[in-house]
């Protein structure tokens, strides 16, 4: 199980996601045998859980920051002068086929 040491080192989100993508690609391409597949599958689930937990924490932090700075986040609405609508082209007159000189 050479994948386990990566658990000890704190991975960035990007590194963890890349590792999970690599494991997924190996399974999709059929490069993983049954015996080595079980630990890789377990590692993939560990990574998925880790990513989900970290993304959830980040989302909570962002929401807390938004609450603290809610005054700043409100959009400033500027009144814009109304722009006159373009004049529409006049409807073409119907031409009687008897008026065409050919």
C-alpha positions as CSV (number, residue, x, y, z in Angstrom):
1,X,0.0,0.0,0.0
2,X,2.2,2.8,-1.2
3,X,-0.7,5.3,-1.3
4,X,-1.0,5.6,2.5
5,X,2.0,7.9,3.1
6,X,0.1,10.7,1.2
7,X,-2.5,10.7,4.0
8,X,0.2,11.8,6.5
9,X,1.2,14.8,4.3
10,X,-1.4,17.5,4.1
11,X,-2.4,17.8,0.5
12,X,-3.7,20.9,-1.1
13,X,-7.2,20.6,-2.6
14,X,-5.6,20.6,-6.0
15,X,-3.2,17.8,-5.2
16,X,-6.0,15.7,-3.6
17,X,-8.2,16.3,-6.6
18,X,-5.5,15.3,-9.0
19,X,-4.8,12.1,-7.1
20,X,-8.5,11.3,-7.2
21,X,-8.7,12.0,-10.9
22,X,-5.7,9.7,-11.4
23,X,-7.3,6.8,-9.5
24,X,-10.5,7.3,-11.4
25,X,-8.7,7.3,-14.7
26,X,-7.0,4.0,-13.8
27,X,-10.3,2.4,-13.1
28,X,-12.0,3.8,-16.2
29,X,-9.1,2.6,-18.4
30,X,-9.2,-0.9,-16.8
31,X,-5.6,-0.6,-15.6
32,X,-6.4,-1.8,-12.1
33,X,-6.5,-5.4,-11.2
34,X,-8.9,-6.7,-8.5
35,X,-6.3,-7.1,-5.8
36,X,-4.8,-3.6,-6.2
37,X,-8.2,-2.2,-7.0
38,X,-9.6,-2.5,-3.5
39,X,-7.0,-0.3,-1.8
40,X,-7.2,2.2,-4.6
41,X,-11.0,2.2,-4.3
42,X,-10.6,2.9,-0.6
43,X,-8.1,5.7,-1.2
44,X,-10.4,7.2,-3.7
45,X,-13.3,7.3,-1.2
46,X,-10.9,8.7,1.4
47,X,-10.0,11.5,-1.0
48,X,-13.6,12.1,-2.0
49,X,-14.6,12.5,1.7
50,X,-11.6,14.7,2.4
51,X,-12.3,16.9,-0.5
52,X,-16.0,17.2,0.4
53,X,-15.2,18.0,4.0
54,X,-12.6,20.7,3.1
55,X,-14.9,22.2,0.5
56,X,-17.7,22.4,3.0
57,X,-15.4,24.1,5.5
58,X,-14.3,26.6,2.8
59,X,-18.0,27.3,1.9
60,X,-18.8,27.9,5.6
61,X,-15.9,30.3,5.9
62,X,-17.0,32.2,2.8
63,X,-20.5,32.5,4.2
64,X,-19.2,33.8,7.5
65,X,-17.1,36.4,5.6
66,X,-20.1,37.4,3.6
67,X,-22.1,37.9,6.8
68,X,-19.4,40.1,8.3
69,X,-19.1,42.2,5.2
70,X,-22.7,42.2,4.1
71,X,-22.8,46.1,3.8
72,X,-20.0,46.0,1.3
73,X,-21.4,43.2,-0.7
74,X,-24.7,44.9,-1.5
75,X,-24.6,46.0,-5.1
76,X,-24.6,49.7,-5.8
77,X,-27.5,50.5,-8.0
78,X,-27.0,53.4,-10.3
79,X,-29.9,55.0,-12.1
80,X,-29.4,54.9,-15.9
81,X,-31.0,57.3,-18.2
82,X,-33.6,55.5,-20.3
83,X,-32.4,55.1,-23.8
84,X,-35.1,55.8,-26.4
85,X,-36.1,52.7,-28.4
86,X,-35.0,52.7,-32.0
87,X,-37.6,53.7,-34.5
88,X,-39.0,50.7,-36.2
89,X,-38.9,50.5,-39.9
90,X,-42.2,51.1,-41.7
91,X,-44.1,48.1,-42.8
92,X,-43.6,47.5,-46.6
93,X,-46.7,48.3,-48.6
94,X,-48.3,45.3,-50.2
95,X,-47.8,45.4,-53.9
96,X,-50.5,44.1,-56.2
97,X,-49.0,41.6,-58.7
98,X,-50.8,43.5,-61.5
99,X,-48.7,46.6,-60.8
100,X,-45.4,44.8,-61.6
101,X,-44.4,45.7,-65.2
102,X,-43.2,42.3,-66.3
